[in-house]
Amino acid sequence: MRRHGARDTPDVPDASDVIRSFVEAYAAGDRAGMKSVLSASLEAYVTNAEAGVDRVDGADAYLERLPDLAGADLSLRVTQSVMVAPDQALTMVEVRARRGDRDLHNFAAFLSRVRDGQIAELWMVDALPAYSDEFWSDY
């Protein structure tokens, strides 16, 4: 079945493929893999602990914003990814993690816009932002 908005060119990754690659790299702790699919001029909007949104400019700044995965047993699973437009995907990710005696089970949604095979714009919302912030904070 053809996905709504999927491209007809098989050698050009669509937005859904690119965000899936990003999630897979993140789950593997592969910073180089994550960076390879992020535009250097990335414009990102990330949910903060207060359920507000922080703007982050640039791939390096975005990667620095991600939580430290050291000591975490992390599992990410794309539960759904829908093409919204030919260059845009809306993707739901289930997040499970364990650090010490703490467990996290949450969901995050990503709206991504892809240009030239890289994520140029990324909006992220977290189902339980305060819970995530507390879990990922240092012991």
C-alpha positions in Angstrom: 0.0 0.0 0.0 1.4 3.4 -1.0 1.7 5.8 1.9 -0.1 9.2 1.5 2.4 11.7 0.2 5.1 9.1 -0.4 7.5 10.0 -3.2 7.6 8.1 -6.5 11.4 8.2 -6.7 12.6 5.0 -4.9 16.2 6.2 -4.4 15.2 9.4 -2.5 14.2 8.8 1.1 10.9 10.3 2.1 10.3 12.1 5.4 9.0 9.0 7.1 12.1 7.0 6.2 14.5 9.8 7.4 12.8 10.2 10.8 12.8 6.4 11.2 16.5 6.4 10.5 16.9 9.1 13.2 15.0 7.2 15.8 16.9 4.0 15.0 20.2 5.8 15.4 19.1 7.4 18.7 18.0 4.0 20.0 21.4 2.6 19.2 23.2 5.6 20.8 24.7 6.4 17.4 25.4 10.2 17.6 27.1 10.2 14.2 24.1 8.4 12.7 21.7 10.9 14.2 23.8 13.8 13.0 24.0 12.4 9.5 20.2 12.9 9.0 20.0 16.3 10.7 20.5 19.4 8.6 23.3 21.6 10.1 20.8 24.4 10.0 18.1 22.4 11.8 15.3 24.4 13.4 13.7 22.3 16.2 11.0 22.8 18.8 11.3 20.6 21.8 8.8 20.1 24.7 10.3 21.2 28.0 9.5 19.9 31.6 6.8 22.6 32.0 5.0 21.4 28.8 6.2 24.5 27.0 8.3 24.5 23.9 12.0 25.4 23.5 13.4 26.4 20.1 16.8 24.8 19.3 18.8 26.0 16.3 21.3 23.7 14.6 22.1 20.0 14.6 24.8 20.3 17.2 22.7 22.3 19.6 19.8 19.7 19.2 22.1 16.8 19.9 23.4 18.5 23.0 19.8 19.0 24.2 19.2 15.2 24.1 19.4 13.4 27.5 22.6 11.5 28.4 21.8 7.8 27.7 24.7 6.5 29.9 23.5 3.8 32.2 20.1 3.6 30.5 18.5 0.6 28.9 16.6 2.4 26.2 14.0 1.1 23.7 12.4 3.2 21.1 9.7 2.0 18.8 8.0 3.9 16.0 4.4 3.0 16.4 3.1 5.0 13.4 4.5 7.3 10.8 2.2 9.2 8.4 3.2 11.3 5.5 1.5 14.7 6.0 3.0 16.2 2.8 5.7 15.0 0.4 8.4 16.5 2.6 6.7 16.1 6.0 6.0 13.1 8.4 4.2 12.9 11.7 5.7 10.1 13.7 4.7 8.6 17.1 7.5 6.9 19.1 7.0 4.7 22.2 9.8 5.3 24.7 10.8 2.7 27.3 13.9 3.1 29.5 15.3 1.8 32.7 18.0 3.6 34.8 18.9 1.9 38.1 15.6 1.2 39.8 13.6 3.7 37.7 11.4 2.9 34.7 10.1 5.2 32.0 7.2 4.5 29.7 6.2 7.4 27.5 5.3 8.5 24.0 6.7 11.3 21.9 5.4 12.7 18.6 7.6 14.2 16.0 6.6 16.3 13.0 9.5 16.5 10.7 10.2 18.3 7.4 12.9 16.9 5.2 15.0 18.6 2.6 17.8 17.0 0.6 17.5 13.8 2.7 18.0 15.5 6.0 15.6 16.8 8.7 15.5 20.5 8.3 12.6 21.2 10.8 11.5 19.1 13.7 8.7 19.6 16.2 8.6 17.3 19.2 5.9 16.8 21.9 6.2 14.6 24.9 3.2 12.9 26.4 4.5 13.3 29.9 7.2 16.0 29.9 7.7 16.4 33.6 7.9 12.7 34.1 10.5 12.4 31.3 12.5 15.3 32.7 12.6 13.8 36.1 13.6 10.4 34.7 16.5 11.7 32.6 17.8 14.1 35.3 21.0 13.0 37.1 20.6 10.8 40.1 
